[in-house]
Amino acid sequence: ASWFQWAMRNNLLTSWPVFLDAVHIRFGPTAYEDVEGDLSKLS
């Protein structure tokens, strides 16, 4: 919630696509995570 409030106060979320990109960058997988590799290890 604090991330969202900070982004709104600083006028960083100007549209829905910008918001979606920001959420993905903030909460999505990092460049170091191998999501497909993790999925292949599930049994």
Contact map, one row per residue, 1 for C-alpha under 8 A:
1111100000000000000000000000000000000000000
1111110000000000000000000000000000000000000
1111111000000000000000000000000000000000000
1111111100000000000000000000000000000000000
1111111110000000000000000000000000000000000
0111111111000000000000000000000000000000000
0011111111111000000000000000000000000000000
0001111111111000000000000000000000000000000
0000111111110000000000000000000000000000000
0000011111110000000000000000000000000000000
0000001111111100000000000000000000000000000
0000001111111100000000000000000000000000000
0000001100111111011001000000000000000000000
0000000000111111011000000000000000000000000
0000000000001111111000000000000000000000000
0000000000001111111100000000000000000000000
0000000000000011111110000000000000000000000
0000000000001111111111000000000000000000000
0000000000001111111111100000000000000000000
0000000000000001111111110000000000000000000
0000000000000000111111111000000000000000000
0000000000001000011111111100000000000000000
0000000000000000001111111111000000000000000
0000000000000000000111111111100000000000000
0000000000000000000011111111100000000000000
0000000000000000000001111111000000000000000
0000000000000000000000111111100000000000000
0000000000000000000000111111110000000000000
0000000000000000000000011011111110100000000
0000000000000000000000000001111110000000000
0000000000000000000000000000111111000000000
0000000000000000000000000000111111000000000
0000000000000000000000000000111111100000000
0000000000000000000000000000001111111100000
0000000000000000000000000000100011111110000
0000000000000000000000000000000001111111000
0000000000000000000000000000000001111111100
0000000000000000000000000000000001111111110
0000000000000000000000000000000000111111110
0000000000000000000000000000000000011111110
0000000000000000000000000000000000001111111
0000000000000000000000000000000000000111111
0000000000000000000000000000000000000000111
